[in-house]
């Protein structure tokens, strides 16, 4: 998650799985993913993904990344436990 920026990801090729605040979505070319600041999010490719990422915010720095999990299995477990 990020505290200082919003992101928009546009999928231009491939297919994958996307999680936004514990909600799971299948994605493919043509999808536009809007990620507001403080939203928990992750993505995994099923077929090679190509994405254009646009960041907007007060400060666009690498230090504005909070990693809650590092492996997809951990992410799925986190979602199962925290889904409201």
Secondary structure, DSSP 8 states (H G I E B T S, - for coil): --SSEEEEEEEEEEEEEEEETTEEEEEETT-EEEE-TT--EEEEEEEEEEEEEEEEES---TTS---S-SSHHHHHHHHHHH--
